[in-house]
Amino acid sequence: MSKIEAGKIVLEETQFDFHLFLHNLREMMQIKAKDKNLQLIFAVHPNSPQYIKADERKLRQILLNLLGNAIKFTNQGYVLLHVSLMDKKEASSKAIIHFELEDSGRGIAPEEIDNLFEAFVQTSSGRESQTGTGLGLAISQQFANCMGSHISVSSALNKGTVFQFDLEVEQLVEQLSDVEIEQSQTKVSVQPAIEIVEESRKQDLSNSLRILLVEDTAYNQIIALKFLEKLGYQADLAVNGLEVLKALEHKFYDLILMDIQMPEMDGLEVTRRIRLKEKESMAINKVKIVAMTANTMAEDRENCIQIGMDNFIGKPIRIDELDAVLQKISSDQTAINR
């Protein structure tokens, strides 16, 4: 919110596979939905474009906030995300995608609707749950505004809530490079996308990297470990920087997936100490450290690299981004061994 209020939030548009984006999003939220025995349904219309150019990270954060709230305040029934192409401008690559999120939850009182998107304001249901900060919807609305959109809401107590917004994107047909198209088609061709990892690949990659996952949030641990398992890897777990240093006393790791914000000792400080110890011991084999953080601005990335990290993965974690990092590190390790 501080960055938003200071005007430091800017559009960072990239080209990406929209269908794969939605699949990964559903994968991430499915665990929470199953824990509450809710139906999580993504109804994606066939006319929805597969390849688009937009601010992927802001769109993901908006949908994660909306989906997370819907699941949190729905005790039975369903959470349903409708996605469809509303309009395709003639003689232009611009298109408007419509997002509509419906749930069968508690609903929002009429007197609370007007203040719903204000910072630090929570509904009565939110206050009863004693979770959250009251910032999720405020940030989502700011991100939507940044992308030229606006989130609207309608609700009825004890019946459910509907959030919706339209987003103008650039629809890509052949604009993606041949390599990007080939990679996307490879991922999507495995049905459901990325959910099934070929057995041969599991055998090739299993135990090929000694990985330490450092994450203090239980939900993020589950997501990361599940993604690693699907990609054929296993990992040890630490929940703060002090545990990382203790783990390194007993075992060498090829890779540390390092959360940045943690209690006891944060990711930047523990990385600094690891690199200092390696320098003092003149270590030949240095552990690869990949940052995992929701702070995805350019200066945040620069801080991670300057402190001694090798790469950066934004949160929420994307399985395809994690896969690319792991494959590169595995490839580098194989080259060194040869």
C-alpha positions as CSV (number, residue, x, y, z in Angstrom):
1,M,0.0,0.0,0.0
2,S,2.9,2.3,0.7
3,K,4.3,1.8,-2.8
4,I,0.8,2.3,-4.3
5,E,0.3,5.5,-2.4
6,A,3.7,6.8,-3.3
7,G,2.9,6.2,-7.0
8,K,5.6,3.5,-7.4
9,I,3.3,0.9,-8.9
10,V,3.6,0.7,-12.7
11,L,2.4,-1.7,-15.4
12,E,4.7,-4.5,-16.1
13,E,3.2,-6.2,-19.2
14,T,4.5,-9.5,-20.4
15,Q,3.4,-12.1,-22.9
16,F,2.0,-15.3,-21.3
17,D,-0.1,-18.3,-21.8
18,F,-3.5,-17.3,-20.3
19,H,-4.9,-20.8,-20.2
20,L,-1.9,-22.1,-18.3
21,F,-2.1,-19.1,-16.0
22,L,-5.7,-20.0,-15.1
23,H,-4.8,-23.7,-14.6
24,N,-2.0,-22.8,-12.2
25,L,-4.2,-20.5,-10.3
26,R,-6.8,-23.2,-9.8
27,E,-4.1,-25.6,-8.7
28,M,-3.0,-23.1,-6.0
29,M,-6.5,-22.5,-4.6
30,Q,-7.7,-26.1,-4.9
31,I,-6.1,-27.2,-1.6
32,K,-7.9,-24.5,0.4
33,A,-11.2,-25.4,-1.3
34,K,-10.8,-29.1,-0.6
35,D,-10.0,-28.4,3.1
36,K,-13.5,-26.9,3.3
37,N,-15.2,-29.4,1.1
38,L,-16.1,-26.7,-1.4
39,Q,-16.5,-27.0,-5.2
40,L,-13.9,-24.8,-6.9
41,I,-15.1,-24.3,-10.5
42,F,-13.3,-22.4,-13.3
43,A,-15.7,-21.9,-16.2
44,V,-13.4,-20.7,-19.0
45,H,-15.3,-19.9,-22.2
46,P,-13.8,-21.4,-25.4
47,N,-13.5,-18.0,-26.9
48,S,-11.0,-16.9,-24.3
49,P,-7.6,-16.2,-25.9
50,Q,-4.8,-18.5,-25.0
51,Y,-1.9,-16.0,-25.5
52,I,-2.2,-12.5,-24.2
53,K,-0.1,-9.5,-23.2
54,A,-0.9,-7.9,-19.8
55,D,0.4,-7.4,-16.3
56,E,0.4,-11.1,-15.3
57,R,1.5,-10.5,-11.7
58,K,-1.1,-7.9,-10.9
59,L,-3.9,-9.9,-12.5
60,R,-2.8,-13.0,-10.5
61,Q,-2.8,-11.1,-7.2
62,I,-6.3,-9.7,-7.9
63,L,-7.7,-13.1,-8.6
64,L,-5.8,-14.7,-5.6
65,N,-7.3,-12.1,-3.3
66,L,-10.8,-12.5,-4.6
67,L,-10.6,-16.3,-4.7
68,G,-9.0,-16.4,-1.2
69,N,-11.8,-14.3,0.3
70,A,-14.5,-16.3,-1.5
71,I,-13.2,-19.6,-0.1
72,K,-12.6,-18.1,3.4
73,F,-16.2,-16.8,3.7
74,T,-17.9,-19.8,2.1
75,N,-18.7,-22.7,4.4
76,Q,-20.6,-24.9,2.0
77,G,-21.4,-25.0,-1.7
78,Y,-19.1,-23.5,-4.3
79,V,-16.8,-20.9,-5.6
80,L,-17.2,-20.3,-9.3
81,L,-14.9,-18.2,-11.6
82,H,-16.4,-17.3,-15.0
83,V,-13.9,-16.1,-17.7
84,S,-15.0,-15.1,-21.2
85,L,-14.0,-12.8,-24.1
86,M,-16.4,-9.8,-23.9
87,D,-15.3,-7.9,-26.9
88,K,-12.7,-8.1,-29.7
89,K,-12.0,-4.7,-31.2
90,E,-12.1,-4.8,-35.0
91,A,-8.8,-4.2,-36.9
92,S,-7.0,-4.4,-33.5
93,S,-5.3,-6.9,-31.3
94,K,-7.0,-5.4,-28.2
95,A,-9.6,-7.6,-26.5
96,I,-11.6,-7.3,-23.3
97,I,-11.7,-10.3,-21.0
98,H,-14.6,-10.5,-18.4
99,F,-13.9,-12.0,-15.0
100,E,-16.8,-12.9,-12.7
101,L,-16.3,-14.6,-9.3
102,E,-19.4,-16.0,-7.6
103,D,-19.7,-17.8,-4.3
104,S,-22.4,-19.3,-2.1
105,G,-21.0,-17.8,1.0
106,R,-22.1,-15.6,3.9
107,G,-22.6,-12.5,1.7
108,I,-21.9,-8.8,2.6
109,A,-24.4,-6.5,4.3
110,P,-25.6,-3.6,2.2
111,E,-24.2,-1.0,4.6
112,E,-20.7,-2.5,4.2
113,I,-20.5,-2.6,0.4
114,D,-19.6,1.1,0.0
115,N,-16.5,0.8,2.2
116,L,-15.4,-2.6,1.0
117,F,-12.4,-1.5,-1.0
118,E,-11.0,1.0,1.6
119,A,-7.7,0.1,3.3
120,F,-7.9,-1.6,6.6
121,V,-11.7,-1.9,6.5
122,Q,-13.1,-5.4,7.2
123,T,-16.6,-6.7,7.0
124,S,-18.3,-8.1,10.1
125,S,-17.4,-11.6,8.7
126,G,-13.8,-10.6,8.4
127,R,-13.6,-9.3,11.9
128,E,-15.2,-12.5,13.2
129,S,-12.6,-14.6,11.4
130,Q,-9.8,-12.7,13.1
131,T,-7.6,-13.1,10.0
132,G,-6.4,-10.7,7.4
133,T,-5.5,-7.0,7.5
134,G,-8.2,-5.5,5.5
135,L,-5.8,-4.7,2.7
136,G,-6.4,-7.4,0.1
137,L,-9.4,-5.8,-1.6
138,A,-8.0,-2.3,-1.4
139,I,-4.8,-3.5,-3.1
140,S,-6.8,-5.5,-5.7
141,Q,-8.9,-2.4,-6.6
142,Q,-5.7,-0.3,-6.9
143,F,-4.1,-2.9,-9.2
144,A,-7.3,-3.1,-11.3
145,N,-7.3,0.7,-11.6
146,C,-3.6,0.6,-12.6
147,M,-4.6,-1.7,-15.5
148,G,-7.5,0.5,-16.5
149,S,-10.2,-1.6,-14.9
150,H,-12.6,-1.4,-11.9
151,I,-13.8,-4.2,-9.6
152,S,-17.6,-4.1,-8.8
153,V,-19.5,-6.2,-6.3
154,S,-23.0,-7.3,-5.6
155,S,-24.1,-9.4,-2.6
156,A,-27.0,-10.8,-0.6
157,L,-26.6,-11.9,3.0
158,N,-26.6,-15.7,3.5
159,K,-26.8,-16.2,-0.3
160,G,-23.5,-15.2,-1.7
161,T,-21.4,-12.6,-3.4
162,V,-20.3,-11.7,-7.0
163,F,-17.2,-9.8,-7.9
164,Q,-16.6,-8.8,-11.5
165,F,-14.3,-6.7,-13.6
166,D,-13.3,-6.3,-17.3
167,L,-9.7,-6.2,-18.4
168,E,-8.4,-4.9,-21.7
169,V,-5.5,-7.0,-23.0
170,E,-3.5,-7.5,-26.2
171,Q,-4.6,-10.8,-27.8
172,L,-1.7,-12.6,-29.3
173,V,-1.9,-15.1,-32.2
174,E,1.5,-15.4,-33.7
175,Q,3.3,-12.8,-31.7
176,L,4.8,-15.3,-29.3
177,S,8.2,-16.6,-30.4
178,D,8.4,-20.1,-31.8
179,V,10.2,-21.2,-28.7
180,E,7.5,-19.7,-26.4
181,I,4.7,-21.3,-28.4
182,E,6.4,-24.7,-28.4
183,Q,7.0,-24.5,-24.6
184,S,3.4,-23.5,-23.9
185,Q,2.0,-26.2,-26.2
186,T,4.1,-28.8,-24.5
187,K,2.8,-27.8,-21.1
188,V,-0.8,-27.6,-22.2
189,S,-0.8,-30.8,-24.1
190,V,-0.3,-32.8,-20.9
191,Q,-3.9,-33.0,-19.6
192,P,-4.6,-31.6,-17.1
193,A,-1.8,-29.1,-17.7
194,I,1.3,-29.9,-15.7
195,E,-0.6,-32.1,-13.3
196,I,0.9,-35.3,-14.7
197,V,4.7,-35.6,-14.9
198,E,6.0,-38.2,-17.2
199,E,7.4,-41.2,-15.3
200,S,10.7,-41.1,-17.2
201,R,11.2,-37.5,-16.2
202,K,10.5,-38.3,-12.6
203,Q,13.2,-41.0,-12.6
204,D,15.7,-38.7,-14.3
205,L,15.2,-35.8,-11.9
206,S,14.3,-37.5,-8.6
207,N,17.0,-36.8,-6.0
208,S,19.2,-35.1,-8.7
209,L,19.2,-31.9,-6.7
210,R,19.5,-31.6,-2.9
211,I,16.9,-28.9,-2.2
212,L,16.2,-27.0,1.0
213,L,12.8,-25.2,1.0
214,V,12.7,-22.3,3.4
215,E,9.2,-21.0,4.1
216,D,7.4,-20.1,7.3
217,T,3.8,-20.2,6.1
218,A,2.1,-23.6,6.1
219,Y,0.0,-22.9,3.1
220,N,3.0,-21.8,1.0
221,Q,4.9,-24.8,2.2
222,I,2.2,-27.1,0.9
223,I,2.0,-25.4,-2.5
224,A,5.8,-25.4,-3.0
225,L,6.3,-29.0,-1.9
226,K,3.4,-30.1,-4.1
227,F,4.9,-28.3,-7.1
228,L,8.3,-29.8,-6.4
229,E,6.8,-33.3,-6.2
230,K,5.0,-32.9,-9.5
231,L,8.3,-31.8,-11.1
232,G,10.0,-34.9,-9.7
233,Y,12.0,-33.3,-6.8
234,Q,12.0,-33.8,-3.1
235,A,13.0,-31.1,-0.5
236,D,13.9,-30.7,3.1
237,L,12.1,-27.9,5.0
238,A,13.2,-25.1,7.2
239,V,10.9,-22.3,8.6
240,N,13.4,-19.6,9.3
241,G,17.0,-18.5,8.8
242,L,18.3,-20.0,12.0
243,E,17.1,-23.4,10.9
244,V,18.8,-22.9,7.5
245,L,22.2,-22.3,9.2
246,K,21.7,-25.4,11.4
247,A,20.7,-27.6,8.4
248,L,23.8,-26.5,6.5
249,E,26.0,-27.7,9.3
250,H,24.9,-31.2,8.7
251,K,24.2,-31.4,4.9
252,F,25.3,-29.8,1.7
253,Y,22.4,-28.5,-0.5
254,D,22.6,-27.8,-4.2
255,L,19.7,-25.3,-4.0
256,I,18.0,-23.3,-1.3
257,L,14.5,-21.9,-2.2
258,M,14.6,-18.9,0.2
259,D,11.6,-17.0,1.5
260,I,12.6,-13.4,2.2
261,Q,10.2,-12.4,5.0
262,M,10.6,-14.7,8.0
263,P,10.7,-14.6,11.8
264,E,14.0,-15.0,13.7
265,M,16.2,-14.3,10.7
266,D,15.0,-13.1,7.3
267,G,16.1,-14.5,3.9
268,L,18.5,-11.6,3.1
269,E,20.4,-11.9,6.3
270,V,20.8,-15.7,6.2
271,T,22.0,-15.4,2.6
272,R,24.5,-12.8,3.6
273,R,25.8,-15.1,6.3
274,I,26.0,-18.1,4.0
275,R,28.0,-16.2,1.4
276,L,30.3,-14.9,4.1
277,K,31.0,-18.4,5.4
278,E,31.6,-19.7,1.9
279,K,34.1,-16.9,1.3
280,E,35.9,-17.5,4.6
281,S,36.2,-21.2,3.9
282,M,37.1,-20.6,0.2
283,A,34.4,-23.1,-0.8
284,I,34.5,-24.4,-4.3
285,N,30.9,-25.6,-4.5
286,K,28.6,-22.8,-3.5
287,V,24.9,-23.4,-2.9
288,K,22.5,-21.8,-5.3
289,I,20.0,-19.6,-3.5
290,V,16.8,-18.6,-5.2
291,A,14.6,-15.9,-3.5
292,M,10.9,-16.4,-3.1
293,T,9.0,-13.2,-2.3
294,A,5.8,-11.3,-3.1
295,N,7.9,-8.1,-3.4
296,T,8.5,-8.2,-7.2
297,M,9.5,-4.6,-8.0
298,A,12.9,-4.1,-9.7
299,E,14.6,-2.8,-6.6
300,D,13.5,-5.9,-4.7
301,R,15.1,-8.1,-7.3
302,E,18.3,-6.0,-7.2
303,N,18.5,-6.3,-3.4
304,C,18.3,-10.1,-3.7
305,I,21.0,-10.3,-6.3
306,Q,23.3,-7.8,-4.5
307,I,23.1,-9.8,-1.2
308,G,24.3,-12.9,-3.1
309,M,21.2,-14.7,-4.4
310,D,21.4,-16.4,-7.8
311,N,17.8,-16.0,-9.0
312,F,14.4,-14.8,-8.1
313,I,10.9,-16.3,-8.1
314,G,7.8,-14.2,-7.4
315,K,5.1,-15.2,-5.1
316,P,2.6,-16.7,-5.5
317,I,4.9,-19.3,-7.0
318,R,4.2,-20.5,-10.6
319,I,5.0,-24.1,-11.4
320,D,6.3,-23.2,-14.8
321,E,8.6,-20.5,-13.4
322,L,9.8,-22.9,-10.7
323,D,10.4,-25.6,-13.3
324,A,12.5,-23.3,-15.5
325,V,14.7,-22.4,-12.5
326,L,15.2,-26.0,-11.4
327,Q,16.0,-27.2,-14.9
328,K,18.6,-24.5,-15.3
329,I,20.3,-25.4,-12.0
330,S,20.1,-29.1,-12.8
331,S,21.7,-28.5,-16.2
332,D,24.4,-26.3,-14.7
333,Q,25.2,-29.0,-12.1
334,T,25.4,-31.7,-14.8
335,A,27.8,-29.5,-16.8
336,I,30.0,-29.1,-13.7
337,N,30.1,-32.8,-12.9
338,R,31.2,-33.6,-16.4
